[in-house]
């Protein structure tokens, strides 16, 4: 989903509570830390899987996002490993759709 920046972002995201999110943590359009906090406080989006990426030297931002349950990777890692990261983040719940082990 690409949000309509002229509308409340949280409400747009909350309309898709079972979706996963990939977020550039360095967005200029909004205060990302506030949005992440709101997502975790809202019962509709509290459990949403979020993958965030940013410059590796933004340690305060990384720590803050991780404290809110966001999986954070460096921008370069994100670009180089996009498919693998998406598979790890959006893996089905334990046992769902997997073959049983022998």
VENNOR-V265845 format. One record per residue. PHI is phi in whole degrees, 0 to 359 (NA if undefined). PSI is psi in whole degrees, -180 to 180 (NA if undefined). OMEGA is omega as a letter, one per 30 degrees, with the letter a starting at -180 (999 if undefined). Layout:
{{PHI	PSI	OMEGA} {PHI	PSI	OMEGA}}
This chain:
{{NA	132	l} {256	119	a} {288	156	l} {276	108	a} {293	-12	l} {270	-3	a} {244	160	l} {301	122	a} {293	-45	a} {304	-44	a} {296	-37	l} {294	-43	a} {292	-42	a} {297	-21	l} {289	-13	l} {233	62	a} {295	-20	a} {262	6	l} {279	164	l} {253	162	a} {229	138	l} {243	127	a} {225	133	l} {284	113	a} {285	-4	l} {254	22	l} {304	134	l} {276	-22	a} {287	-21	a} {207	165	l} {275	101	a} {301	-42	a} {299	-37	l} {294	-43	l} {296	-44	l} {298	-43	l} {299	-44	l} {296	-40	l} {298	-40	a} {283	-23	l} {274	-24	a} {278	124	a} {302	-26	a} {287	-25	a} {235	4	a} {306	-40	a} {264	5	a} {298	132	l} {285	130	a} {230	128	l} {249	121	l} {246	150	l} {224	148	l} {196	178	l} {297	140	a} {296	-21	a} {271	3	l} {269	64	a} {299	-37	a} {294	-44	l} {296	-43	l} {298	-47	a} {298	-42	a} {297	-46	a} {295	-43	l} {297	-36	l} {296	-20	l} {261	13	l} {82	19	l} {268	133	l} {280	119	a} {247	136	l} {228	156	l} {294	148	a} {307	-43	a} {294	-39	l} {294	-42	l} {303	-49	a} {295	-41	a} {283	-24	a} {233	30	a} {307	-49	a} {298	-48	a} {297	-43	l} {298	-42	l} {295	-41	l} {296	-41	l} {293	-44	a} {292	-41	a} {255	26	l} {300	139	l} {300	157	l} {304	153	a} {314	119	l} {87	-17	a} {286	116	l} {74	10	l} {258	153	l} {285	141	l} {293	146	l} {283	147	l} {265	NA	999}}
